[in-house]
Amino acid sequence: MNPAIATQSLTRRYGRTTAVDGLTLSVPEGSIYAFLGPNGAGKTTTIKMLLNILRPTGGTAQILGVESARLGPSEFSQIGYVSENQRLPEWMTVRQLIEFCRPMYPTWNIALSDKLLRSFELPPDRKLKSLSRGMKMKAALLTSLAYRPRLLVLDEPFTGLDALVRDEVIGGMLEVTEQEKWTVFISSHDIDDVERLADWVGVLDGGRVYLSESASSLQGRFRRLEAVAGGGARLPARPPKSWLTPELTPHRVSVVETRYEAGASERQLAQAVPGAEQITASEMTLREIFLALARTFRMKP
């Protein structure tokens, strides 16, 4: 099976600043792929290159088997795109927006469009300019889902939305994507919301891919190890490379183990930190993993 998105050494520079640096990535077809990273990591720049909004300085990107620079109407009719900065024709009503978009897509499904209109509780005769940010995002998402795209690209779709609207949007997306088995590529700072959606995760740091793997694999190998710190306990001068954010207080030692092996990882901690006792290993949420990685990125020279 060919990947829905594949990049090879994708690079984008702005003068002396490198926003995306030799990014090599593969997004499995049919996955819901969370594209994560701190502010300034290069996520939005990457998405713009994928969709041929920006030309890369170097490297290549393929979308649905076609080089991004060669994407045309037939390819874009299979790609949905929703961005936090997306501009809609606000003089239109919701119904007019739907009728305006429908002829552009041969695969537009009227029944699905009507279903999304109801489930998102969009007022069809209200002008877009009178809608809240959350309702506008729902309208944009409706017009990107109704033609059943093979690939849906979402760039910070939850920014500025309240908890209820986020829940409604995620619920609608989950319902549709589970039925259609589309590929969804989503960049978001709302890690808790992304965790409900994603089955694959990619993390970007400084314009480079730090990791890219299934969510189950990622959460399977990350554990928080904690222990009671006995008298005289000290962190090693050179902690194991698999450790992130090691911390030692007068009564506790804590590390994030990125290559967890039951039993072996606990023994390694006991050997590396003499005086560490009652060692426990706890599973981590995607949010906890991302925060541990972000703190590590920040500490880099």
N, C-alpha and C positions, 0 to 999 in steps of 0.2 A: 504494500500500500504506500503510495507516494505521500509525503508530508503536505499539509495544506499551506504551510509557510516554511521556506528554507532560505537561510542566508549564509553567505560565505565571505568572511573577512569584510563585512559591510562597515564602511567608515564614512563619517561626515565631519568635516572641519569647517570652522568659521575663523578664518585668519589663522592665528596661532593656537586657537582653542579647538581641541578635539572633543566633540560632543558624543560621538559614537566611534569606538576604537576597535576595529577588526572583529566585529560581532559575527559569530558563527552560531546559528540557531536552527533547530528543527522542531516544528509544531505538528504533532501527529494529527492526521485527519480524524474528525469525530471527537476530538478532545475539547474540554473547556480549559483553556490555558491561561493561568494568571501570570501576568508580566509585571514583576514587582521591582522596586528599587527606590532608594532615597531621592529626594528632590535633586534635580540636576544630573541624575544618573544616565539620561539619554533616552528615556522611554518614549516620549512624544516625538522626538526627532526620528527615532527608529520607525515608529508607526507612519510618519509622514513619508519616509523613504519607501516603506513597504507599499504604500498606496500611490506612489509616484507624484506626491505633492512636493517633495524635495528630491533633488537628484543627489545620489551619493558621491562623495569624493573618490571613493574606491570600493572595490568589492561588488558583490552581486546579491540580489534578492529575487526569489521566485515565489509567486502567489498562485496557488492552484495550477502549478506547473508552467506558468508563464513568467518571463522576466518582468519585474515591476515597471521598467522603462517602456515595455511594449503592451502594457494593459490598455485595452480598448473597451468600447461599449459592450461587447459580448462578455468580457470578463467582469466588468463593473456591474453588470446585471446579475451577477452571482455573488457579489460582495456587498454586505451591509456595513455602514460606518456611522457611529454615533460618537460625538465628541462633546466635552463640557463647553467648548467654545463654538459649537455649531450654531449657525445663524439660520433662522427659519423666516419665511415670508410672513411677517407678523400681521399684515393686512388681511390675510386669508383666515377663514374659519377652519376648524379642524376638518370638517367635511370637504371643503374646497382643497385643502392640502392633500387629502387622500385621493380625491378625484384628479388632482394635478399630477400626482406621482404614479397613479395606477397605469396609465398608458405607456410609461417608460419601461415597464417590466413585463415581458411576456408571461412570466410565471406568477404574476400577482394572483393571490388567492382571495377572492371576495369573502368567502366564508370565514377564513382566518382573520382577515381585516376586521370584519364585523365582530368576531369573537373578542379580539384584542380591544376594540373600541368599548365593548361592554365591560370586560374584565378590568381595564384601566380606568373605567368610569370617566371617560373623556366626553365633554359636552360638545356634540357635533356642530352646533350652530354658534358656538362662541368663537370670537376672533382670537388668534394666537397671542396677540399683544395683551389681551386681558387675562391670560392664564398665568398661573404661578410657574416658577422655575420647574417644579416637579412635574406639573401637567405638560409643560413644553417638552420635557425630557421623555415623557410617556408618548407624546405625539411623534417625536423623532424616532423613538424605538419602534412604534407601530409601523411607520413607513419603511423601516429597515427590516422588519420581520415578515411583513405581509407577502413578500414575493419569494419567501423561502430561500434566502441566499445560502450558498454552500459554506460561506465564511462570513462571520459577523465580527467586526472589529469595534471594540468599545474603549474609548480613551477617557478615563475618569468620568464615567457616566453617573456616579452617585454624588459628586461634589455639590454641596449646598442643599441636598435633599434631606428632609426630616426622616426620622426613623420609620414612620408609617409608610411614606411614599417609597423609600428604599425597599421596604419589605414587599410592597405591592409590585414594584418593578422586578425584583428578584424572583418573586413567585411566578409572575407572568413569563419571565425568561426561562425558568426551570421547566415550567409546564410545556412550553413550545419546544425547547431544545431536546427534552427527553423524548418527545414524540418524533421529531424530525432528524435527530442525530447530526446536527450541523456542527461545524467547528466554530468555537467562540474564542477570540483572542482579546483578553481584557486587561487593561492597565488601570490600576486603582490604588488610592491610598487607604481605602476603607477595607482593611485586611479582614476584619470579622465578616463583612459581607462577601468578600471574594472567597473566603474559606467555605462558605455554603455552596459555592458554585464549582470551584476548580477541582479537576482531577489531575491536572499537570501544573507545574510551577517552574517559572524561570525567574532568577534574581539577577539584576543588573547592578554593577558597581563601576563607576567611572567609565561608562560607555562600553564595558565588557561583560560578557556573561560569566557570572560567578558559579551558577549551577543551573541545571535544567533537567528535571526528572519528574516522575509521577509523584503526586501528593502522598500516596501511600508509602512509596520508597523513602521520601524525604522525612515523613513523620516516623517511619520505622527506624531510621538511623540516628535521629536526634533524641537525646534524653537530657534532662537536668539532673545532675548528680549532686546530692547534698549530704553532708555528714556533720556530726558533732565534732568540733575542733578541740582536741585536748590541749593541755599545757605544752607550750613549745612548738606547736604546729606551725609550719612555714610552707609557703608555696614554693615550688621548685624554681630556680633561676631560669630554666628553660622548660616551660610546660610542654607536654605532648602537643604535637601539631594539630591533633584532632580536638583539642580543647578550645572553647571560646569563652570569653569573659570570666576567667577564674577570679574568685573573690574569697577573701579570708577575713573574718572578724574574730574577736576574742572567743567567740563561742560556736562559730559555724564556718564551714567551707562549702563553696558552691561553684560548680563549673557546668558548662554546656558541652556535652560530649556529642560530636558529630559523626562518630563511627561506633555507635554503641553495640556491644556484644555482651549479652547477659552473663554476669559473673566475671568475665575478663575485665570489663571496664571498671567494675567496683574494686577488683584487686589492683588494677593499675593506679586508681586514686589512692588506695591505702598505702601503696608502695611509694608513690610520688609525694604524698603529704603525710609523713609520719605523725601520728597523733590523731589522724582522722578516724572516727569511729561511727558505728551505726549508720552506715552508708545506705542511702535510698536512691532509687532511680525513678523519675517521673516522666510520663509522656508529655509532649509539648504541643500546644496548638500552633497553627500556621502563624498566627500573630506573634506568639512568643519566639518562634524560630526566626521570623523576620526581624524582630527587635534585637535579638542577640547578634544577628548578622550586621544590622545597621550600626550597632555600637562598635563592632569590630572594624567595619569600614571607616568609621569616624576616627578611630585610634591610629589608622595608618599614617605614616609620615608623609 
